[in-house]
Structure formats: structure tokens, C-alpha cells
Amino acid sequence: MLGLHFENCNEFGLAFAFENCQLNHSSFYKTKINKTIFKNSSLKETDFTECDLTSSVFENCDLAGATFENTVLAKADFRSSINYSIDPENNRIRKAKFSILGISGLLDKYDIDIETDT
């Protein structure tokens, strides 16, 4: 599934769970999809602008180029996902979970180099 526009869905009772999905270039613009599970999925260039993803889980997902602007990510779990770039100043991330290896995705806007001892 590529380039889907989930913002066109009726929000009454809207709930999803995605496993082993290709959702590249899709849009969740302004959708309220709390507690959504994204597992082993590709979400490259996906638009989460103004989306409410409270308590959602991104397990082993590739979020390269995904857009997070004014997105509610409170209690969301990104610990096992890669390639995300999330600006903490433009998104609500209170109590969200990130791994130490993915912390650079929260600092991208500062254009700094972060070295790891691996």
C-alpha cells in the first residue's frame, strides 16, 4: 500500500494496526489514531502532520523522510525504529520512548555530528 490518504477516512471508530506493511508516501494528516501499532513496516516519506499518535508503537519501522509537524507523540514508542527526524520543539513528545541509538533523530535540526563508540 503506497501513497494512501488516511485523512479521508471517517474518524468515527477509526483504529488501525499495521504489521509488515509498506506505507511509504502515505498521509495520516490530522488523523486521531491513538494506540496505533506500526510493526515491521516501512513508513518512508509518510506524513504525520498534526496527527494524534498518543501511546502508539513504532516497532522496527523505517521512518526515513517521515514528516512530524505539530504531531502529538505523547507516550509513543520509537525505541526500535530507525531514520526518524522529530523536532521536540514542534511536536508533543512528553513521555515518548526513544533508544539511545536513535537520539540523533531528535537533534537533526541542529546539524551536529554525533559519534558513537561501536
C-alpha positions, -999 to +999 in steps of 0.1 A: +000+000+000+017+031-012+005+067-011-027+061+008-046+091+022-059+080+056-071+116+064-101+109+041-114+081+064-144+087+086-129+092+121-158+076+139-143+044+155-112+047+133-085+023+145-056+006+128-028-019+133-001-023+107+023-053+105+048-060+078+033-031+057+047-008+031+031+026+038+056+048+020+043+082+008+011+078+027-007+105+047-022+105+081-027+143+081-048+155+111-060+119+120-065+109+156-053+073+158-042+068+194-026+035+204-019+025+167+006-003+163+031+000+134+052-032+134+080-041+110+067-016+085+082+009+061+069+044+066+093+064+043+081+099+034+049+094+053+031+125+065+021+125+102+015+163+103-010+174+131-017+137+138-025+124+173-005+093+178-007+092+216+005+059+230+012+045+195+040+020+190+065+021+161+082-013+164+111-020+139+099+007+115+118+027+089+107+064+092+132+079+067+118+112+055+086+109+075+071+143+085+062+151+121+049+187+125+026+197+154+021+159+160+011+145+193+035+118+202+029+116+239+038+081+253+047+069+218+074+042+215+101+047+189+128+025+207+133+000+179+126+022+149+152+039+126+157+070+105+132+093+122+137+130+125+114+146+151+118+182+163+109+182+201+101+219+198+074+214+171+058+182+184+044+170+217+067+142+229+061+140+266+069+106+280+077+092+245+103+064+244+135+065+223+166+044+222+200+060+228+210+049+193+180+069+178+185+101+199+202+118+169+168+118+153+157+144+179+187+166+172+187+167+133+177+204+131+209+214+149+231+199+121+256+184+146+277+153+143+271+127+169+297+099+173+290+066+188+315+041+202+306+010+183 
